[in-house]
Amino acid sequence: MRRAEVYLQERLAGILQERDSDYAFFYLPEYLDRADAQAVSLSLPLRAAPFEDKRLFPFFDGLIPEGWLLDIAEQTWNLNPRDRMGLLLACCRDCIGAVSIIPVGGPEDAEESALAINGRKRKLIRKDFLCFAESLRLTGKQVINAFARFSAKLAVAYPLVEKGCCTVATKQRYLALIRERATRLGLYQNH
């Protein structure tokens, strides 16, 4: 079962679940209790009872990119175009509009790398990349230069995220993610 948190204007509004034979979406009780609660879609009005359907709800399916952008996502993340929930989880963290879809749950949603590096896909550390560089027969100087280039790009990444058009909460999540990954890789950070 795959799950996602559904945010509306940076507030956690509900949970979307892909179950064995259907999909469910429900609003969180604390969201429904808010005086300013709004439905994420006209087709999913505010109510305590869960919505259930054999197919991914059209509103959520409509968030998935189309055309050349979908082609890029499928190729980049090696996604199956018929796996609508997988596409939603991979592509809709920061959609145009007020809704964001954030994957939660099992390890299949937490991969950081499409390929295993040093036998791992998650929680990659500097040693994993050093082993990978060794398997490619890179020289020590090449490895040092690669890490130095990554470190230098951090100075570009931070302002780029800060100037982006995503929500403040999404920017903060991206910046925290960049800092955490850079720290894990032992990269110099000047931000």
Residue frames as a rotation matrix with the C-alpha (Angstrom) as fourth column:
MET 1
0.588 0.809 0.000 0.00
0.809 -0.588 0.000 0.00
0.000 0.000 -1.000 0.00
ARG 2
-0.603 -0.732 0.316 1.42
0.731 -0.666 -0.147 3.38
0.318 0.142 0.937 -1.03
ARG 3
0.438 0.723 -0.534 0.35
0.876 -0.477 0.074 6.56
-0.201 -0.500 -0.842 0.71
ALA 4
-0.511 -0.558 0.653 0.71
0.639 -0.755 -0.145 10.27
0.575 0.343 0.743 0.24
GLU 5
-0.273 0.382 -0.883 0.00
0.664 -0.589 -0.461 13.32
-0.696 -0.712 -0.093 2.32
VAL 6
-0.040 0.359 0.933 -2.13
0.880 -0.430 0.203 15.85
0.473 0.829 -0.299 0.46
TYR 7
-0.521 -0.225 -0.823 -1.35
0.638 -0.743 -0.202 19.47
-0.566 -0.631 0.531 1.27
LEU 8
0.325 0.606 0.726 -3.59
0.859 -0.511 0.041 22.40
0.396 0.610 -0.686 0.37
GLN 9
0.572 -0.197 0.796 -1.90
-0.135 -0.980 -0.146 25.79
0.809 -0.023 -0.587 0.61
GLU 10
-0.376 -0.918 0.126 0.87
-0.404 0.040 -0.914 24.33
0.834 -0.395 -0.386 2.77
ARG 11
-0.213 0.364 0.907 -1.59
-0.949 0.144 -0.281 22.71
-0.232 -0.920 0.315 5.23
LEU 12
-0.994 -0.095 -0.062 -1.90
-0.104 0.982 0.158 18.96
0.046 0.163 -0.986 5.58
ALA 13
-0.323 0.945 -0.058 -5.47
-0.945 -0.318 0.081 18.31
0.058 0.081 0.995 4.44
GLY 14
0.698 0.656 0.287 -5.72
-0.655 0.747 -0.113 14.57
-0.289 -0.109 0.951 3.93
ILE 15
-0.398 -0.764 0.507 -4.23
-0.468 0.645 0.604 11.21
-0.789 0.003 -0.614 2.99
LEU 16
0.451 0.421 -0.787 -4.38
-0.889 0.291 -0.354 9.45
0.080 0.859 0.505 -0.36
GLN 17
-0.187 -0.469 0.863 -3.90
-0.527 0.789 0.315 5.66
-0.829 -0.396 -0.394 -0.29
GLU 18
-0.019 0.140 -0.990 -3.38
-0.876 0.475 0.084 3.10
0.482 0.869 0.114 -3.02
ARG 19
0.061 0.125 0.990 -4.71
-0.743 0.668 -0.039 -0.17
-0.666 -0.734 0.134 -1.60
ASP 20
-0.562 -0.346 0.752 -4.71
0.068 0.886 0.458 -3.68
-0.824 0.309 -0.474 -3.08
SER 21
-0.467 0.457 0.757 -7.70
0.871 0.389 0.302 -3.18
-0.156 0.800 -0.580 -5.35
ASP 22
0.536 0.683 0.497 -8.72
0.741 -0.662 0.112 0.47
0.406 0.307 -0.861 -5.02
TYR 23
-0.622 -0.657 0.425 -7.84
0.395 -0.733 -0.554 3.98
0.676 -0.177 0.715 -3.90
ALA 24
0.416 0.719 -0.557 -9.01
0.891 -0.201 0.406 5.95
0.180 -0.665 -0.725 -0.89
PHE 25
-0.587 -0.508 0.631 -8.77
0.284 -0.858 -0.427 9.60
0.758 -0.071 0.648 0.04
PHE 26
0.427 0.735 -0.527 -9.84
0.827 -0.081 0.557 11.05
0.367 -0.673 -0.642 3.35
TYR 27
0.215 -0.254 0.943 -9.61
-0.224 -0.953 -0.205 14.42
0.951 -0.167 -0.261 5.03
LEU 28
-0.659 -0.492 -0.569 -7.89
0.475 0.314 -0.822 14.49
0.583 -0.812 0.027 8.40
PRO 29
0.276 0.844 -0.460 -10.27
0.915 -0.083 0.395 15.24
0.295 -0.530 -0.795 11.30
GLU 30
-0.058 -0.361 -0.931 -8.09
0.682 -0.695 0.228 18.13
-0.729 -0.621 0.286 12.51
TYR 31
-0.967 -0.219 0.131 -8.26
0.238 -0.587 0.774 19.66
-0.092 0.780 0.619 9.02
LEU 32
-0.324 0.929 0.181 -12.05
0.606 0.057 0.793 19.29
0.726 0.367 -0.582 8.89
ASP 33
0.248 0.398 -0.883 -12.27
0.961 -0.214 0.174 21.03
-0.120 -0.892 -0.436 12.29
ARG 34
-0.747 -0.593 -0.302 -10.60
0.541 -0.805 0.244 24.16
-0.388 0.019 0.922 10.93
ALA 35
0.178 0.831 -0.528 -12.91
0.245 -0.557 -0.794 27.09
-0.953 0.012 -0.303 10.25
ASP 36
0.185 -0.191 -0.964 -10.99
-0.778 -0.628 -0.025 27.88
-0.600 0.755 -0.265 7.06
ALA 37
-0.448 -0.330 0.831 -10.92
0.098 0.906 0.413 24.29
-0.889 0.266 -0.373 5.70
GLN 38
0.135 0.436 -0.890 -11.42
-0.902 -0.317 -0.292 24.05
-0.410 0.842 0.351 1.96
ALA 39
0.782 0.163 0.602 -11.92
0.068 0.937 -0.342 21.06
-0.620 0.309 0.722 -0.30
VAL 40
-0.340 -0.940 0.014 -8.90
0.039 0.001 0.999 20.08
-0.940 0.340 0.036 -2.38
SER 41
-0.995 0.099 0.013 -11.29
0.015 0.012 1.000 19.71
0.099 0.995 -0.014 -5.33
LEU 42
-0.327 0.945 0.014 -14.96
-0.945 -0.327 -0.027 20.21
-0.021 -0.022 1.000 -6.17
SER 43
0.186 0.377 -0.907 -15.07
-0.501 0.831 0.242 16.48
0.845 0.410 0.343 -6.87
LEU 44
-0.272 -0.307 -0.912 -13.79
0.641 0.649 -0.410 15.75
0.718 -0.696 0.021 -3.32
PRO 45
0.237 0.430 0.871 -15.97
-0.270 -0.832 0.484 17.94
0.933 -0.350 -0.081 -1.07
LEU 46
-0.669 -0.477 0.570 -15.26
-0.633 -0.035 -0.773 18.23
0.389 -0.878 -0.279 2.64
ARG 47
0.597 0.801 -0.036 -16.63
-0.606 0.481 0.633 15.25
0.525 -0.356 0.773 4.58
ALA 48
0.118 -0.522 0.844 -15.51
-0.909 0.285 0.304 12.86
-0.399 -0.804 -0.441 7.29
ALA 49
0.683 0.199 0.703 -16.22
-0.017 0.966 -0.257 9.67
-0.731 0.163 0.663 5.31
PRO 50
-0.423 -0.906 -0.006 -13.43
-0.078 0.029 0.997 8.45
-0.903 0.422 -0.083 3.01
PHE 51
0.470 0.412 -0.781 -13.75
-0.826 -0.107 -0.553 8.62
-0.311 0.905 0.290 -0.76
GLU 52
-0.217 -0.518 0.828 -13.11
-0.105 0.855 0.508 5.29
-0.971 0.023 -0.240 -2.50
ASP 53
0.633 0.366 -0.682 -12.68
-0.707 -0.085 -0.702 4.38
-0.315 0.927 0.205 -6.17
LYS 54
0.775 -0.318 0.546 -11.26
0.395 0.918 -0.025 1.55
-0.494 0.235 0.837 -8.28
ARG 55
0.301 -0.662 0.686 -9.20
0.795 -0.223 -0.564 4.09
0.527 0.715 0.459 -10.25
LEU 56
-0.646 -0.569 -0.509 -7.05
0.741 -0.628 -0.238 6.99
-0.184 -0.531 0.827 -9.13
PHE 57
0.280 0.817 -0.504 -9.39
0.628 -0.553 -0.547 9.93
-0.726 -0.164 -0.668 -8.52
PRO 58
0.485 -0.046 0.873 -9.56
0.831 -0.287 -0.476 12.16
0.273 0.957 -0.101 -11.62
PHE 59
0.980 -0.141 0.144 -8.46
-0.175 -0.950 0.259 15.22
0.100 -0.279 -0.955 -9.61
PHE 60
0.441 -0.865 0.241 -5.20
-0.270 0.128 0.954 13.54
-0.856 -0.486 -0.177 -8.55
ASP 61
0.191 -0.334 0.923 -4.68
0.809 0.587 0.045 11.97
-0.556 0.738 0.382 -11.98
GLY 62
0.797 0.212 0.566 -5.02
0.535 -0.683 -0.498 15.46
0.281 0.699 -0.658 -13.46
LEU 63
0.823 -0.555 -0.119 -2.04
-0.343 -0.653 0.675 16.68
-0.452 -0.515 -0.728 -11.41
ILE 64
0.208 -0.765 0.609 0.30
0.477 0.623 0.620 14.31
-0.854 0.162 0.495 -13.26
PRO 65
-0.219 -0.345 -0.913 2.25
-0.544 -0.733 0.408 16.06
-0.810 0.586 -0.027 -16.03
GLU 66
0.691 0.483 0.537 1.52
0.227 0.560 -0.796 15.25
-0.686 0.673 0.277 -19.65
GLY 67
0.977 -0.204 -0.055 3.34
-0.113 -0.287 -0.951 15.25
0.178 0.936 -0.303 -22.99
TRP 68
0.311 -0.948 -0.071 7.05
0.000 0.075 -0.997 15.94
0.950 0.310 0.024 -23.10
LEU 69
-0.122 -0.333 0.935 7.21
-0.902 -0.356 -0.244 16.66
0.415 -0.873 -0.257 -19.37
LEU 70
0.704 0.412 0.578 5.73
-0.606 0.773 0.187 13.23
-0.370 -0.483 0.794 -18.62
ASP 71
0.860 -0.440 -0.257 8.21
0.095 0.635 -0.767 11.66
0.501 0.635 0.588 -21.05
ILE 72
-0.039 -0.915 0.402 11.10
-0.450 -0.343 -0.824 13.29
0.892 -0.213 -0.399 -19.18
ALA 73
0.071 0.132 0.989 9.77
-0.995 0.077 0.061 12.10
-0.069 -0.988 0.137 -15.80
GLU 74
0.934 0.328 0.141 9.27
-0.314 0.942 -0.115 8.54
-0.170 0.063 0.983 -17.07
GLN 75
0.635 -0.751 -0.183 12.78
0.169 0.366 -0.915 8.37
0.754 0.550 0.359 -18.51
THR 76
-0.079 -0.702 0.708 14.52
-0.632 -0.514 -0.580 10.14
0.771 -0.493 -0.402 -15.62
TRP 77
-0.244 0.060 0.968 12.95
-0.941 0.225 -0.251 8.03
-0.233 -0.972 0.002 -12.88
ASN 78
-0.901 -0.108 -0.420 12.33
-0.280 0.884 0.374 4.90
0.331 0.454 -0.827 -14.97
LEU 79
-0.557 0.782 0.279 8.60
-0.441 0.006 -0.897 5.07
-0.703 -0.623 0.342 -14.25
ASN 80
-0.740 0.457 0.494 5.87
0.653 0.664 0.363 2.95
-0.163 0.592 -0.790 -15.77
PRO 81
-0.911 0.380 0.162 3.40
-0.288 -0.865 0.410 5.29
0.296 0.327 0.898 -17.55
ARG 82
-0.064 0.939 -0.338 0.51
-0.012 0.338 0.941 3.08
0.998 0.064 -0.010 -16.37
ASP 83
-0.215 -0.074 -0.974 1.54
0.940 0.255 -0.227 3.38
0.266 -0.964 0.015 -12.72
ARG 84
0.243 0.414 0.877 -0.50
0.313 -0.889 0.333 6.51
0.918 0.194 -0.346 -12.06
MET 85
0.985 0.081 -0.154 0.14
0.168 -0.225 0.960 6.50
0.043 -0.971 -0.236 -8.30
GLY 86
0.240 -0.970 -0.044 3.89
0.874 0.196 0.446 6.12
-0.424 -0.145 0.894 -8.91
LEU 87
-0.262 -0.268 0.927 3.80
0.760 -0.649 0.027 9.07
0.594 0.712 0.373 -11.31
LEU 88
0.665 0.590 0.459 1.80
0.146 -0.705 0.694 11.13
0.733 -0.394 -0.555 -8.82
LEU 89
0.866 -0.361 -0.347 4.26
0.399 0.079 0.914 10.37
-0.302 -0.929 0.212 -6.00
ALA 90
-0.032 -0.972 0.231 7.30
0.944 0.047 0.327 11.11
-0.329 0.228 0.916 -8.16
CYS 91
-0.499 -0.205 0.842 6.09
0.743 -0.601 0.294 14.22
0.446 0.772 0.452 -9.99
CYS 92
0.187 0.799 0.572 3.64
0.346 -0.598 0.723 16.10
0.919 0.063 -0.388 -7.79
ARG 93
-0.171 -0.322 -0.931 5.53
0.985 -0.031 -0.170 17.24
0.026 -0.946 0.322 -4.72
ASP 94
-0.450 0.002 -0.893 5.27
0.227 -0.967 -0.116 20.83
-0.864 -0.255 0.435 -5.84
CYS 95
-0.173 0.518 0.837 2.49
0.977 0.195 0.081 21.21
-0.122 0.833 -0.540 -8.39
ILE 96
-0.894 0.113 0.434 1.35
0.036 -0.947 0.320 24.39
0.447 0.302 0.842 -10.04
GLY 97
0.143 0.980 0.137 -1.50
-0.131 -0.118 0.984 25.55
0.981 -0.159 0.112 -7.86
ALA 98
0.156 0.052 0.986 -2.32
-0.905 -0.393 0.164 25.05
0.396 -0.918 -0.014 -4.22
VAL 99
0.917 0.292 0.271 -1.98
-0.379 0.851 0.365 21.24
-0.124 -0.437 0.891 -3.88
SER 100
-0.163 -0.964 -0.208 1.18
-0.934 0.219 -0.284 19.26
0.319 0.148 -0.936 -3.08
ILE 101
0.892 0.365 -0.268 1.49
-0.301 0.920 0.253 15.47
0.339 -0.145 0.930 -2.86
ILE 102
-0.053 -0.929 0.366 4.17
-0.970 -0.039 -0.240 14.19
0.237 -0.367 -0.899 -0.47
PRO 103
0.217 0.105 -0.970 4.92
-0.170 0.983 0.069 10.43
0.961 0.150 0.231 -0.39
VAL 104
0.005 -0.221 0.975 4.90
-1.000 0.006 0.006 8.73
-0.007 -0.975 -0.221 3.01
GLY 105
0.853 0.474 0.218 5.46
-0.498 0.864 0.071 5.21
-0.155 -0.169 0.973 4.10
GLY 106
0.812 -0.404 0.422 7.64
0.273 0.901 0.338 2.33
-0.517 -0.159 0.841 3.07
PRO 107
-0.076 -0.986 -0.146 11.11
0.146 -0.156 0.977 2.16
-0.986 0.053 0.155 1.64
GLU 108
-0.156 0.038 0.987 9.81
0.964 0.226 0.144 2.06
-0.217 0.973 -0.072 -1.94
ASP 109
0.788 0.484 0.382 8.91
0.549 -0.832 -0.079 5.72
0.279 0.272 -0.921 -1.52
ALA 110
0.867 -0.443 -0.230 12.19
-0.109 -0.618 0.779 6.68
-0.487 -0.650 -0.583 0.09
GLU 111
0.388 -0.764 0.516 14.74
0.892 0.452 -0.003 5.80
-0.230 0.461 0.857 -2.58
GLU 112
0.447 -0.342 -0.827 17.33
-0.110 -0.938 0.328 8.46
-0.888 -0.055 -0.457 -3.21
SER 113
-0.474 -0.683 -0.556 18.96
-0.729 -0.051 0.683 6.80
-0.494 0.729 -0.473 -6.21
ALA 114
0.580 0.694 -0.426 17.47
-0.812 0.450 -0.373 4.81
-0.067 0.562 0.824 -9.07
LEU 115
0.436 -0.531 -0.726 20.61
-0.145 0.755 -0.639 2.65
0.888 0.384 0.252 -9.18
ALA 116
0.947 -0.197 -0.254 22.31
0.307 0.313 0.899 0.90
-0.097 -0.929 0.357 -6.30
ILE 117
0.406 -0.874 0.268 25.64
-0.423 -0.440 -0.792 2.50
0.810 0.209 -0.548 -5.40
ASN 118
-0.673 -0.713 0.195 27.92
-0.567 0.328 -0.756 0.33
0.475 -0.619 -0.625 -3.31
GLY 119
-0.748 0.423 -0.511 24.91
0.461 0.885 0.057 -1.96
0.477 -0.193 -0.858 -2.80
ARG 120
-0.483 0.568 -0.666 22.68
0.620 -0.315 -0.719 0.83
-0.618 -0.760 -0.200 -1.43
LYS 121
-0.272 0.476 0.836 19.91
0.756 -0.432 0.492 3.05
0.595 0.766 -0.243 -2.74
ARG 122
0.737 0.603 0.305 19.16
0.221 -0.642 0.734 4.99
0.638 -0.473 -0.607 0.42
LYS 123
0.940 -0.337 -0.051 21.13
-0.080 -0.365 0.928 6.96
-0.332 -0.868 -0.370 2.99
LEU 124
0.621 -0.743 0.247 24.10
0.617 0.270 -0.739 7.20
0.483 0.612 0.626 0.64
ILE 125
0.796 -0.464 -0.390 27.29
0.080 -0.557 0.827 8.49
-0.601 -0.689 -0.406 2.25
ARG 126
0.466 -0.687 -0.557 30.64
-0.849 -0.524 -0.065 9.69
-0.247 0.504 -0.828 0.91
LYS 127
-0.412 -0.668 0.620 32.15
-0.493 0.735 0.465 6.21
-0.766 -0.114 -0.632 1.22
ASP 128
0.296 0.607 0.738 29.53
0.372 0.638 -0.674 4.83
-0.880 0.474 -0.037 -1.19
PHE 129
0.971 0.061 -0.232 30.52
-0.167 -0.522 -0.836 7.34
-0.172 0.851 -0.497 -3.85
LEU 130
0.114 -0.993 -0.031 34.21
-0.923 -0.117 0.368 6.69
-0.369 -0.013 -0.929 -3.22
CYS 131
-0.293 -0.143 0.946 33.65
-0.012 0.989 0.146 2.96
-0.956 0.031 -0.291 -3.83
PHE 132
0.712 0.609 0.350 31.69
0.386 0.077 -0.919 3.82
-0.587 0.790 -0.180 -6.98
ALA 133
0.749 -0.501 -0.433 34.52
-0.645 -0.702 -0.304 6.10
-0.152 0.507 -0.849 -8.18
GLU 134
-0.248 -0.863 0.440 37.01
-0.683 0.478 0.552 3.32
-0.687 -0.164 -0.708 -7.52
SER 135
0.048 0.339 0.940 34.92
0.369 0.868 -0.332 0.88
-0.928 0.363 -0.083 -9.58
LEU 136
0.958 0.277 0.074 35.05
0.187 -0.406 -0.894 3.43
-0.218 0.871 -0.441 -12.44
ARG 137
0.222 -0.972 0.075 38.85
0.970 0.228 0.083 3.62
-0.097 0.054 0.994 -11.95
LEU 138
0.810 0.050 0.584 38.78
0.148 -0.982 -0.121 7.36
0.567 0.185 -0.803 -11.33
THR 139
-0.280 -0.953 -0.112 42.00
0.514 -0.050 -0.856 8.88
0.811 -0.297 0.504 -10.05
GLY 140
-0.195 0.133 -0.972 42.17
0.958 -0.186 -0.218 10.50
-0.210 -0.973 -0.091 -6.63
LYS 141
-0.901 -0.188 -0.391 42.40
0.121 -0.975 0.188 13.92
-0.417 0.122 0.901 -8.29
GLN 142
-0.719 0.694 0.037 39.27
-0.018 -0.071 0.997 13.24
0.695 0.716 0.064 -10.35
VAL 143
-0.033 0.707 -0.706 37.36
0.850 0.391 0.352 12.25
0.525 -0.589 -0.614 -7.22
ILE 144
-0.435 -0.199 -0.878 38.54
0.735 -0.643 -0.218 15.33
-0.521 -0.740 0.425 -5.29
ASN 145
-0.992 0.045 -0.114 37.57
-0.104 -0.805 0.584 17.56
-0.066 0.591 0.804 -8.23
ALA 146
-0.449 0.886 -0.116 34.11
0.327 0.284 0.901 15.94
0.831 0.367 -0.417 -8.49
PHE 147
0.074 0.464 -0.883 33.37
0.994 0.038 0.103 16.57
0.081 -0.885 -0.458 -4.81
ALA 148
-0.683 -0.371 -0.629 34.76
0.445 -0.894 0.044 20.12
-0.579 -0.250 0.776 -5.12
ARG 149
-0.902 0.407 0.146 32.40
-0.054 -0.441 0.896 20.79
0.428 0.800 0.419 -8.05
PHE 150
-0.063 0.906 -0.419 29.45
0.698 0.340 0.630 19.46
0.713 -0.253 -0.654 -6.04
SER 151
-0.154 -0.061 -0.986 30.44
0.912 -0.392 -0.119 21.71
-0.379 -0.918 0.116 -3.14
ALA 152
-0.941 -0.249 -0.232 30.70
0.142 -0.907 0.396 24.72
-0.309 0.339 0.889 -5.45
LYS 153
-0.642 0.755 0.131 27.23
0.182 -0.015 0.983 24.01
0.744 0.655 -0.128 -6.86
LEU 154
-0.159 0.580 -0.799 25.75
0.986 0.140 -0.095 24.30
0.057 -0.802 -0.594 -3.36
ALA 155
-0.665 -0.156 -0.731 26.42
0.318 -0.944 -0.089 28.04
-0.676 -0.291 0.677 -3.53
VAL 156
-0.898 0.388 -0.208 24.22
-0.364 -0.389 0.847 28.11
0.247 0.836 0.490 -6.64
ALA 157
-0.554 0.701 -0.449 21.57
0.494 0.711 0.501 25.70
0.670 0.055 -0.740 -5.36
TYR 158
-0.497 0.360 -0.790 20.59
0.799 -0.167 -0.578 27.60
-0.339 -0.918 -0.205 -2.23
PRO 159
-0.673 0.274 -0.687 19.75
-0.244 -0.959 -0.144 30.93
-0.698 0.071 0.713 -3.91
LEU 160
-0.856 0.368 -0.363 18.08
-0.307 0.201 0.930 29.10
0.415 0.908 -0.059 -6.79
VAL 161
-0.478 0.695 -0.537 15.69
0.775 0.622 0.116 27.38
0.414 -0.361 -0.836 -4.38
GLU 162
-0.481 0.256 -0.838 15.10
0.605 -0.596 -0.529 30.59
-0.635 -0.761 0.131 -2.44
LYS 163
-0.734 0.172 -0.657 14.21
-0.471 -0.826 0.309 32.49
-0.489 0.536 0.688 -5.65
GLY 164
-0.935 0.353 0.023 11.97
0.280 0.699 0.658 29.68
0.216 0.622 -0.753 -6.92
CYS 165
-0.526 0.815 0.243 8.22
-0.651 -0.570 0.501 30.02
0.547 0.105 0.831 -7.22
CYS 166
-0.221 0.469 -0.855 7.31
0.442 0.830 0.341 27.18
0.869 -0.303 -0.391 -4.83
THR 167
0.765 0.612 0.199 5.72
0.065 -0.381 0.922 27.75
0.641 -0.692 -0.332 -1.48
VAL 168
0.196 -0.685 0.702 7.77
-0.876 -0.444 -0.189 28.85
0.441 -0.578 -0.687 1.53
ALA 169
0.501 0.041 0.864 7.24
-0.627 0.706 0.330 25.46
-0.597 -0.707 0.380 3.20
THR 170
0.954 -0.161 0.254 8.41
0.286 0.742 -0.606 23.62
-0.091 0.651 0.754 0.07
LYS 171
0.514 -0.811 0.279 11.47
-0.297 -0.474 -0.829 25.86
0.804 0.343 -0.485 -0.20
GLN 172
0.208 -0.418 0.884 12.32
-0.978 -0.077 0.194 25.09
-0.013 -0.905 -0.425 3.43
ARG 173
0.761 0.108 0.639 11.95
-0.190 0.980 0.060 21.34
-0.620 -0.167 0.767 2.78
TYR 174
0.878 -0.460 0.130 14.23
0.270 0.252 -0.929 21.54
0.395 0.851 0.346 -0.28
LEU 175
0.315 -0.792 0.522 16.85
-0.629 -0.587 -0.510 23.59
0.711 -0.168 -0.683 1.57
ALA 176
0.342 -0.138 0.929 16.79
-0.844 0.389 0.368 21.16
-0.413 -0.911 0.016 4.52
LEU 177
0.917 0.031 0.397 17.11
0.117 0.931 -0.344 18.22
-0.380 0.362 0.851 2.12
ILE 178
0.688 -0.712 0.143 20.09
0.013 -0.184 -0.983 19.81
0.726 0.678 -0.117 0.34
ARG 179
0.189 -0.622 0.760 21.80
-0.910 -0.402 -0.103 20.57
0.369 -0.672 -0.642 3.67
GLU 180
0.557 0.090 0.826 21.18
-0.576 0.759 0.305 17.05
-0.599 -0.645 0.474 5.00
ARG 181
0.947 -0.184 0.263 22.52
0.310 0.732 -0.606 15.36
-0.081 0.656 0.750 1.84
ALA 182
0.527 -0.796 0.300 25.53
-0.249 -0.481 -0.840 17.68
0.813 0.368 -0.452 1.60
THR 183
0.240 -0.402 0.884 26.38
-0.971 -0.087 0.224 17.00
-0.013 -0.912 -0.411 5.25
ARG 184
0.758 0.115 0.642 26.06
-0.217 0.973 0.083 13.25
-0.615 -0.202 0.762 4.72
LEU 185
0.844 -0.449 0.294 28.45
0.473 0.363 -0.803 13.49
0.254 0.817 0.519 1.74
GLY 186
0.253 -0.783 -0.569 30.90
0.761 -0.202 0.617 15.64
-0.598 -0.589 0.544 3.70
LEU 187
0.039 -0.189 0.981 30.58
0.855 -0.503 -0.130 18.57
0.518 0.844 0.142 1.29
TYR 188
-0.812 -0.354 -0.463 31.60
0.537 -0.765 -0.357 22.05
-0.228 -0.538 0.812 2.28
GLN 189
0.176 0.924 0.340 28.58
0.926 -0.272 0.261 24.30
0.333 0.269 -0.904 2.73
ASN 190
-0.893 -0.428 -0.139 28.79
0.450 -0.857 -0.251 28.08
-0.012 -0.287 0.958 2.77
HIS 191
-0.444 0.811 0.381 25.13
-0.220 -0.511 0.831 28.79
0.868 0.285 0.406 3.54
